[in-house]
Amino acid sequence: MDTGLSRRVAGLTRIFRRPGARRRGRKAETRAPVIGKLQLGQRTIYILPTIQGALFALGGTTVLLVGFADRNPITVVLATAMLSLFLLSLVLCYRNLSGLTLQASEANEPGNPSARCFTGEQASFILTLSAAGRRRAHQDLLLGFSPKEVQPLEVAPGAVISATLTAPAEKRGLMAAPRLHLRTRYPAGLWQAWSRPDLAMNCLVYPRPQQCILPPSAMRVPAHAQGQQSGARKQGVDDFLGLRSYQSGDSRRHIAWRSLARGQGLKTKQFAQEADPEVHLSFEPFKGREPEDILGCLSFQVLQLSHQQKRIGMTLPATQAEDEKPAGDSTHQIARPLHIKADQGEAHKHSLLQALALWA
């Protein structure tokens, strides 16, 4: 019968481990601060014997004592060789990490497409590893964000390699990459050297899209479809507007050849078509819902309307924390809503999603 003793023991184990984990985290921050580029050295490398290494050293010591007791030179030589191999492995294991340079890739900038994802997806982080010199190789490396999920790596002499690591994106906003776990047991597995660098890598996490109804303005039929005139026009191919000077990249089909024949120079025909109505997104249609749900709906609407090539504008309210600031406190500025003008295109879509991700 289960008396709950195992659960109590597990709970006590977690309680005793927490202070040790916090101490190790503070020690890692002191010896390996957050930095974009780091060369591993004495202050950032830790090394201890493995279980196999400790047993090997214990066996060598035992053989050495027995050799001295029996005055057997062959036993003493064997024990000395074992202990020498143990100490040589210490030097080689440390040297396998020493001098290795780790650097965060420029692809980790939030504006880069590879440094963006949605909540619930895997955030990607890219870093480079550079060898210590043209004659130094770094073998049997294991790199990852946790000791259980690592990938094997090897850096040839004078080489620079790239590694991509992933971590679950659980919350929207600017996600900082966890500290790295880099370790090696080269050459014989008797020692383990490791480091915990933090390369200040970031990934912008957008709100997870939640399917919802599009705004009524997105379904609105343009005025020209109802036989009405409208003054809102944009560059297109429907109505002829006039001529302008030729610019590099203009389509040959739009060149005014007749004007060229008359000696008026190279001209380009301009056309126009009526613009679709703008769609403005805000929190108003979702009153009473949780802010995170609203952000997910707005994220879905941005993706759908961008796919339809709509012009999208957005207004986000002031944050709740700013709204609750004391009215008489002159040290705080008055919080104002965020207004984003209507526009379209891939860059505008990501600017809207970024505003949703960073809203707090």
C-alpha positions in Angstrom: 0.0 0.0 0.0 1.3 3.4 -0.9 1.7 5.5 2.3 2.9 8.6 0.4 6.4 8.2 1.7 7.9 8.3 -1.8 6.1 11.6 -2.6 7.3 13.2 0.7 10.9 12.1 0.0 10.7 13.5 -3.6 9.3 16.8 -2.2 12.1 17.1 0.3 14.6 16.4 -2.4 13.3 19.2 -4.5 13.3 21.6 -1.6 17.0 20.8 -0.8 18.0 21.0 -4.4 16.5 24.5 -5.0 19.1 26.5 -2.9 21.9 24.6 -4.6 20.5 25.3 -8.1 20.2 29.0 -7.2 23.8 29.1 -5.9 25.0 27.4 -9.1 23.0 29.9 -11.2 24.5 32.9 -9.3 28.0 31.4 -9.6 27.6 30.9 -13.4 26.4 34.5 -13.7 29.5 35.7 -11.9 32.1 33.6 -13.8 30.3 33.7 -17.2 28.3 36.9 -17.5 25.8 37.6 -20.2 27.9 38.5 -23.3 27.6 38.2 -27.1 31.0 36.6 -27.5 33.0 34.5 -25.1 36.3 32.7 -25.2 36.4 29.8 -22.8 39.2 29.9 -20.2 40.0 29.2 -16.6 37.2 31.3 -15.2 34.5 29.7 -17.3 35.5 26.0 -17.4 34.6 23.6 -14.6 36.1 20.1 -14.5 35.6 17.0 -12.3 36.3 13.3 -12.6 33.5 11.1 -13.8 32.4 8.0 -11.9 34.5 5.9 -14.1 37.5 8.2 -13.6 37.1 8.2 -9.8 37.0 4.3 -9.8 40.0 4.3 -12.2 42.0 6.6 -9.9 41.0 4.6 -6.8 42.1 1.4 -8.6 45.4 2.9 -9.5 46.0 4.1 -6.0 45.1 0.7 -4.6 47.5 -1.1 -7.0 50.3 1.4 -6.0 49.8 0.7 -2.3 49.9 -3.0 -2.9 53.0 -2.7 -5.0 54.8 -0.7 -2.3 53.6 -3.3 0.3 54.9 -6.3 -1.7 57.9 -4.4 -3.0 56.9 -5.4 -6.5 58.4 -3.0 -9.1 56.2 -4.2 -11.9 53.0 -3.4 -9.9 54.4 0.0 -9.0 55.1 0.8 -12.6 51.6 -0.3 -13.6 50.0 1.8 -10.9 52.2 4.8 -11.9 51.1 4.4 -15.5 47.4 4.3 -14.5 47.7 7.5 -12.4 49.7 9.2 -15.1 47.0 8.4 -17.6 44.4 9.8 -15.2 46.3 13.1 -14.8 47.0 13.4 -18.5 43.3 13.0 -19.2 42.7 15.9 -16.9 45.0 18.2 -19.0 43.6 17.0 -22.3 40.0 17.3 -21.2 40.5 20.9 -20.0 42.4 21.8 -23.2 39.6 20.4 -25.3 37.4 23.4 -24.2 40.0 26.0 -23.4 40.3 28.6 -26.1 37.1 27.7 -27.8 35.2 30.9 -28.8 31.4 31.0 -28.8 29.5 33.9 -30.4 25.9 34.7 -31.0 24.9 35.0 -34.6 23.5 38.2 -36.1 20.5 36.1 -37.1 19.3 36.2 -33.5 18.4 39.9 -33.9 14.6 40.2 -33.4 14.2 41.8 -36.9 15.6 38.7 -38.6 13.0 36.2 -39.8 14.8 33.3 -38.1 14.5 35.0 -34.8 10.7 35.1 -34.8 8.1 32.5 -33.9 4.6 32.1 -32.3 3.8 31.0 -28.8 3.8 27.2 -28.6 6.4 26.8 -31.3 10.1 26.1 -31.0 12.3 29.3 -30.8 15.6 28.9 -32.8 18.9 30.4 -31.7 22.0 30.3 -33.9 25.6 30.6 -32.6 29.1 30.0 -34.0 32.0 28.1 -32.5 35.5 29.0 -33.5 38.6 26.8 -32.9 41.4 28.1 -30.6 43.9 28.0 -33.4 45.0 26.4 -36.7 46.5 23.5 -34.8 43.9 23.0 -32.2 40.8 20.7 -32.6 37.9 20.4 -30.2 36.4 17.0 -30.3 33.5 15.1 -28.6 31.6 18.3 -27.7 28.0 18.2 -26.5 26.0 21.4 -26.7 22.4 22.2 -25.7 20.2 24.2 -23.5 19.7 21.3 -21.0 21.9 18.4 -20.0 19.3 15.9 -21.4 18.9 17.6 -24.9 22.3 18.1 -26.4 23.8 17.7 -29.9 27.3 16.4 -30.6 29.7 18.8 -32.3 33.3 18.8 -33.4 35.4 21.8 -34.4 38.3 21.1 -36.8 41.6 23.0 -36.4 41.1 26.6 -37.5 37.5 26.0 -38.4 34.3 28.0 -37.6 31.1 26.1 -37.4 27.5 27.1 -36.8 25.0 25.4 -34.5 21.2 25.9 -34.2 19.5 25.2 -30.9 15.8 25.3 -30.1 13.8 25.9 -27.0 10.0 26.0 -26.4 8.5 29.4 -26.7 6.0 29.4 -23.8 5.2 33.1 -23.5 4.9 35.9 -25.9 7.4 38.8 -25.9 11.1 39.0 -26.2 12.4 35.5 -25.2 16.0 35.3 -23.9 17.8 32.0 -24.6 18.6 29.9 -21.6 22.2 29.4 -20.5 24.1 26.9 -22.7 25.3 23.5 -21.5 28.6 22.7 -23.2 30.5 19.7 -22.0 33.1 17.1 -23.0 34.6 13.9 -21.7 37.5 13.8 -24.2 39.7 11.8 -24.5 38.9 8.7 -22.3 35.8 9.6 -20.3 37.8 9.8 -17.0 37.1 13.6 -16.6 34.2 15.8 -17.6 34.7 19.5 -18.3 31.8 21.8 -18.9 30.8 25.5 -19.2 27.6 27.5 -18.8 27.9 30.5 -21.1 25.1 32.9 -21.8 25.4 34.6 -25.2 22.5 37.1 -24.9 20.5 35.5 -27.7 16.9 36.6 -28.1 13.8 35.6 -30.1 10.6 37.6 -30.6 7.6 35.4 -29.7 4.3 36.5 -31.3 0.9 35.7 -29.6 -0.5 32.4 -30.7 -3.3 33.0 -33.3 -6.8 32.2 -32.1 -9.4 31.8 -34.8 -12.1 34.5 -34.6 -14.3 36.5 -36.9 -12.7 39.1 -39.1 -13.8 42.8 -38.6 -16.9 43.9 -40.6 -14.8 46.4 -42.4 -12.8 43.5 -43.9 -16.0 42.3 -45.6 -17.1 45.7 -46.9 -17.6 45.9 -50.6 -15.7 48.7 -52.3 -17.7 51.7 -53.4 -17.0 51.2 -57.1 -18.7 47.8 -56.9 -21.9 49.6 -56.0 -21.7 52.1 -58.9 -20.5 54.9 -56.7 -17.5 57.2 -57.2 -14.7 57.3 -54.7 -11.7 59.6 -54.5 -9.5 57.0 -52.7 -7.1 55.7 -55.3 -3.8 53.8 -55.4 -1.3 52.9 -58.0 -2.7 50.1 -60.2 -3.8 49.2 -63.7 -7.4 50.2 -64.0 -7.7 53.9 -65.1 -5.2 56.0 -67.1 -3.9 58.9 -65.1 -1.2 60.4 -67.2 2.5 60.3 -68.1 5.7 60.6 -66.0 9.4 60.3 -66.7 10.7 56.8 -67.2 12.4 55.3 -64.2 14.6 52.2 -64.1 12.6 49.1 -63.5 9.3 50.3 -65.1 7.5 47.7 -67.1 8.1 47.9 -70.9 4.3 47.4 -71.4 3.7 50.8 -69.7 6.2 52.8 -71.9 4.5 55.5 -74.0 6.1 54.7 -77.4 4.1 57.3 -79.2 5.5 60.1 -77.0 9.0 58.7 -77.7 8.2 58.8 -81.4 7.1 62.5 -81.1 10.5 63.3 -79.6 9.1 64.0 -76.1 11.5 61.6 -74.4 11.0 58.3 -72.7 7.7 58.4 -70.7 5.8 55.8 -68.6 2.0 55.5 -68.5 0.4 55.8 -65.0 -2.7 53.9 -64.1 -4.9 53.9 -61.0 -7.5 51.7 -59.4 -9.8 52.3 -56.5 -8.3 51.4 -53.1 -10.0 48.8 -50.9 -11.2 50.2 -47.5 -8.8 50.2 -44.6 -9.3 47.7 -41.8 -8.6 49.0 -38.3 -8.0 46.5 -35.4 -8.4 47.2 -31.7 -9.5 45.8 -28.4 -13.0 47.2 -28.7 -14.8 44.3 -30.4 -13.5 41.9 -27.7 -14.6 43.7 -24.5 -14.9 41.4 -21.5 -12.3 38.9 -22.7 -8.9 38.2 -21.3 -6.1 40.3 -22.8 -4.1 37.3 -23.9 -7.2 35.9 -25.7 -7.7 39.3 -27.4 -4.0 39.4 -28.5 -4.4 35.9 -30.0 -7.5 37.0 -31.9 -5.7 40.1 -33.2 -2.8 38.0 -34.3 -5.1 35.8 -36.3 -6.7 38.8 -37.9 -3.4 40.3 -38.8 -2.3 37.1 -40.5 -5.6 36.6 -42.4 -5.9 40.2 -43.6 -2.3 40.4 -44.6 -2.8 37.3 -46.7 -5.7 39.1 -48.4 -3.4 42.1 -49.0 -5.6 44.5 -46.9 -4.4 47.8 -45.5 -4.3 47.2 -41.8 -4.1 49.8 -39.0 -4.2 49.0 -35.2 -4.8 50.7 -31.9 -3.6 49.1 -28.7 -4.7 50.5 -25.3 -2.3 51.7 -22.6 -1.0 48.9 -20.4 -2.9 48.0 -17.3 0.1 48.7 -15.1 0.3 52.3 -16.5 -3.4 52.8 -16.0 -3.1 52.0 -12.3 -0.4 54.6 -11.6 -1.3 57.3 -9.1 -2.9 60.3 -10.8 -1.0 62.8 -8.7 2.4 61.3 -9.3 4.2 63.8 -11.6 7.2 61.5 -12.0 5.2 59.2 -14.4 4.2 60.3 -17.8 0.6 59.9 -18.9 0.2 56.5 -20.7 -1.2 56.8 -24.2 -2.6 54.2 -26.5 -0.4 52.9 -29.3 -1.6 53.9 -32.8 -0.2 52.2 -35.9 -1.1 53.7 -39.2 -2.8 51.6 -41.9 -0.4 50.0 -44.4 0.2 46.7 -46.1 3.1 44.4 -46.9 5.3 41.8 -45.1 7.2 44.3 -43.1 4.0 46.0 -41.9 2.6 42.6 -40.9 5.6 41.9 -38.7 5.5 45.4 -37.2 1.9 44.7 -36.1 2.7 41.3 -34.7 5.7 42.8 -32.9 3.5 45.4 -31.3 1.1 42.6 -30.1 4.1 40.5 -28.8 5.6 43.4 -26.8 2.3 44.8 -25.4 2.3 44.4 -21.6 
